[in-house]
Amino acid sequence: MLDSHTHIDITLEGDGQNGPSTVAEALDRAKAAGVDRLVQVGVDVESSRWGVQVAEEHPDVVATVALHPNDAPRQADLDGALREIERLAAHPRVRGIGETGLDYFRTGDDGRKAQHESFRAHISIAKRYGKTLVIHDRDAHDDILRVLDEEGSPDQVVLHCYSGDEAFARECLDRGYLLSFAGTLTFGNAKDLRAAAAITPLDGLLVETDAPFLTPVPFRGRPNASYLIPLTVRALAEVAGHDLDTLCAAISANGTRAFGEWR
């Protein structure tokens, strides 16, 4: 099994009471739970550089690089930051461009122009370098699809921490996108999310932690980490009606399709 979206750097910045204190410890904990591959996700220039370095040093890790949509409006030099993301995109251990996309929850109308500019630039980088596009979508479902349709999608697109309903899932699946489900699938109020997971075919599924966020039940409230992936996988198996072996094999194959071979 893999964790298709994690932030090891932010996890290590935690209080240390429940989380790992080093990259090696995070990987050891994950591997003990059967999670032997991680995708370290960049959210700004600094974290993207860090992820590339970690992926160089640890064969269990590959990286993605990007400016998070909430980070784009904060850039004093957005063009310069995007140029650095493109430079990093050429690295062989970088397998995705993301997380990019649109977030209308934390960024208001005044930041949307920069978000859209950044999102379109990331789509272009992903296509130029043949990398999977990893999308952050919060309260922006229609615009996400509109921009992707206008720009033309890369060959592989992942909707990270899928948050839409069944109807939006069908729109994404019709376009060939992968839906990555996080610990939110286990939350009591996630009825629409479970309905979306139930109609997603095996070849459209991924799982993730988004660690240290979105910790699955019964550990909600403490920092998330990759070793907790099995809780989400089991919830997904129950919702979608798949046996665990079949589901794990499918998710593993989808991870390889999206991010290549780790070693």
C-alpha positions in Angstrom: 0.0 0.0 0.0 1.1 3.6 -0.6 0.2 6.9 0.9 -0.5 9.0 -2.1 -0.4 12.4 -0.4 1.5 13.3 2.8 3.4 16.2 4.3 6.3 14.7 6.3 7.8 18.1 6.9 4.7 19.5 8.6 4.3 16.2 10.5 7.8 16.5 11.9 7.0 20.1 13.1 4.3 18.7 15.5 4.5 18.3 19.2 6.2 14.9 19.0 3.8 13.3 21.5 2.3 10.9 19.0 4.1 11.7 15.7 7.5 10.7 14.4 10.5 12.9 15.1 12.6 12.0 12.0 12.0 11.1 8.4 13.4 7.7 9.0 11.1 7.1 11.9 8.1 8.2 9.8 9.0 5.7 7.1 9.7 2.9 9.6 6.3 3.4 11.3 4.6 3.4 7.9 6.4 0.3 6.7 5.4 -1.6 9.9 1.8 -1.0 8.9 2.3 -2.2 5.4 2.7 1.3 3.8 5.9 1.1 1.9 5.7 4.0 -0.5 4.9 7.7 0.2 4.3 10.7 -1.9 5.7 13.8 -0.2 3.7 16.8 -1.4 5.0 20.4 -1.8 3.0 23.4 -0.9 5.5 26.2 -1.6 9.0 26.6 -2.9 10.7 25.7 0.4 8.7 22.5 1.0 9.1 21.5 -2.6 12.9 21.8 -2.4 12.8 19.8 0.9 10.7 17.1 -0.7 13.1 16.6 -3.6 16.0 16.3 -1.2 14.1 13.7 0.9 13.1 11.7 -2.2 16.8 11.7 -3.3 17.8 10.3 0.1 15.0 7.8 0.7 13.9 5.3 -2.0 10.5 4.9 -0.3 9.6 8.5 -1.1 8.8 10.4 -4.3 8.0 14.1 -4.4 5.6 16.5 -5.9 6.3 20.2 -6.2 3.9 23.2 -6.3 2.5 26.4 -4.8 -0.6 25.6 -2.8 -3.5 27.7 -4.1 -3.7 29.6 -0.8 0.0 30.3 -1.1 -0.2 31.8 -4.6 -1.8 35.2 -3.6 0.8 35.6 -0.9 3.7 35.6 -3.4 5.6 38.9 -3.9 7.0 37.4 -7.1 4.6 34.7 -8.4 6.3 34.4 -11.7 9.7 33.8 -10.0 8.2 31.2 -7.7 6.6 29.4 -10.6 9.9 29.4 -12.4 11.5 27.6 -9.4 8.7 25.1 -9.3 9.3 24.4 -13.0 13.0 24.0 -12.4 12.3 21.4 -9.7 9.7 19.6 -11.9 12.5 18.3 -14.1 14.0 16.3 -11.3 13.5 12.5 -11.9 12.3 11.9 -8.3 9.6 14.5 -8.8 6.6 12.6 -10.0 3.8 15.1 -9.7 2.9 18.8 -9.9 0.8 19.7 -6.9 -0.8 20.4 -4.7 -2.3 23.0 -7.0 -5.8 24.0 -7.8 -8.4 26.4 -6.2 -9.5 27.1 -2.7 -12.4 29.4 -2.2 -12.7 28.6 1.5 -9.6 30.3 2.8 -8.9 32.8 0.0 -11.5 35.4 -0.8 -12.3 37.2 -4.1 -9.2 39.3 -4.0 -7.0 36.3 -4.2 -8.8 34.3 -6.9 -6.9 36.0 -9.8 -3.6 34.8 -8.5 -5.0 31.3 -7.7 -6.3 30.9 -11.3 -3.0 32.2 -12.8 -1.0 29.8 -10.7 -3.4 26.8 -11.4 -3.1 27.3 -15.1 0.7 27.6 -14.9 0.9 24.3 -12.9 -1.2 22.5 -15.5 1.2 23.7 -18.2 4.2 22.6 -16.2 2.6 19.1 -15.6 2.0 18.7 -19.3 5.5 19.9 -20.4 7.2 17.5 -18.1 4.8 14.6 -18.3 4.0 14.7 -14.5 0.8 13.8 -12.7 -1.3 16.9 -11.7 -2.3 16.7 -8.0 -5.3 19.0 -7.3 -6.4 20.7 -4.2 -10.1 21.6 -4.5 -12.1 23.3 -1.8 -15.4 24.9 -2.6 -14.4 25.3 -6.2 -15.7 22.1 -8.0 -17.2 23.8 -11.1 -14.2 26.1 -11.7 -11.7 23.2 -11.2 -13.4 21.3 -14.1 -13.8 24.4 -16.2 -10.1 25.4 -16.0 -9.0 21.8 -16.7 -11.3 21.6 -19.7 -10.1 24.9 -21.0 -6.4 24.2 -20.5 -6.5 20.5 -21.4 -5.7 18.0 -18.7 -2.4 16.2 -18.3 -2.4 12.4 -18.9 -2.8 11.8 -15.2 -4.8 13.9 -12.7 -5.4 13.1 -9.0 -8.1 14.9 -7.0 -6.4 14.9 -3.7 -8.5 14.5 -0.5 -11.6 14.1 -2.7 -14.3 16.3 -1.2 -17.1 16.3 -3.7 -20.4 14.3 -3.9 -21.4 11.5 -6.2 -22.3 13.7 -9.1 -19.0 15.5 -9.1 -17.2 12.1 -8.8 -18.9 11.0 -12.0 -17.7 14.2 -13.8 -14.1 13.5 -12.7 -14.2 9.8 -13.5 -15.7 10.5 -16.9 -12.5 12.6 -17.6 -10.3 9.7 -16.4 -9.2 11.4 -13.1 -8.1 9.4 -10.0 -10.0 10.2 -6.8 -7.8 10.0 -3.6 -9.8 9.4 -0.4 -8.5 10.5 3.0 -9.4 10.0 6.6 -12.5 12.1 6.1 -14.1 9.0 4.6 -14.4 7.7 8.2 -16.1 10.7 9.6 -19.7 10.4 10.7 -20.9 13.3 8.6 -19.3 12.1 5.4 -22.4 10.5 3.8 -21.9 12.2 0.4 -18.2 11.3 0.4 -19.0 7.7 1.0 -21.6 7.7 -1.8 -18.9 9.1 -4.1 -16.4 6.3 -3.0 -19.1 3.7 -3.6 -19.4 4.5 -7.3 -15.7 4.9 -8.0 -14.3 1.9 -9.9 -11.2 0.1 -8.7 -9.0 1.7 -11.4 -10.1 5.2 -10.1 -9.1 4.9 -6.5 -6.2 6.1 -4.4 -5.9 6.7 -0.6 -3.9 9.2 1.4 -3.4 10.7 4.8 -2.8 14.4 4.0 -0.8 14.0 7.2 -0.7 15.5 9.7 -4.2 16.5 8.9 -7.5 14.6 8.5 -6.8 11.8 11.0 -9.2 8.9 10.6 -11.6 7.7 13.2 -11.0 6.5 16.0 -7.9 8.7 16.3 -9.4 11.9 15.1 -8.0 14.8 17.0 -4.4 13.6 17.1 -1.8 14.1 14.3 -2.2 11.9 11.3 0.7 9.9 9.8 1.1 7.3 7.1 1.0 4.4 9.4 -2.8 5.1 9.8 -3.5 4.5 6.1 -5.0 1.0 6.9 -7.9 2.6 8.7 -8.9 4.5 5.6 -8.3 1.5 3.3 -10.6 -0.7 5.5 -13.3 2.0 5.5 -13.0 2.3 1.7 -13.3 -1.5 1.3 -16.5 -1.5 3.4 -18.0 1.4 1.5 -17.1 0.2 -1.9 -17.8 -3.5 -1.3 -14.3 -4.8 -2.2 -12.2 -7.4 -0.3 -9.0 -6.0 1.1 -6.6 -7.9 -1.1 -8.3 -6.8 -4.3 -8.6 -3.2 -3.2 -4.9 -3.0 -2.0 -3.7 -4.5 -5.3 -5.8 -2.0 -7.3 -4.7 1.1 -5.3 -1.0 0.0 -5.5 -1.4 -0.4 -9.3 -3.0 3.0 -9.6 -0.2 4.6 -7.5 2.3 3.2 -9.9 0.3 4.4 -12.9 0.2 7.9 -11.4 3.7 8.2 -9.9 5.8 5.6 -11.5 8.1 3.0 -9.8 9.6 4.2 -6.5 12.8 2.2 -7.0 
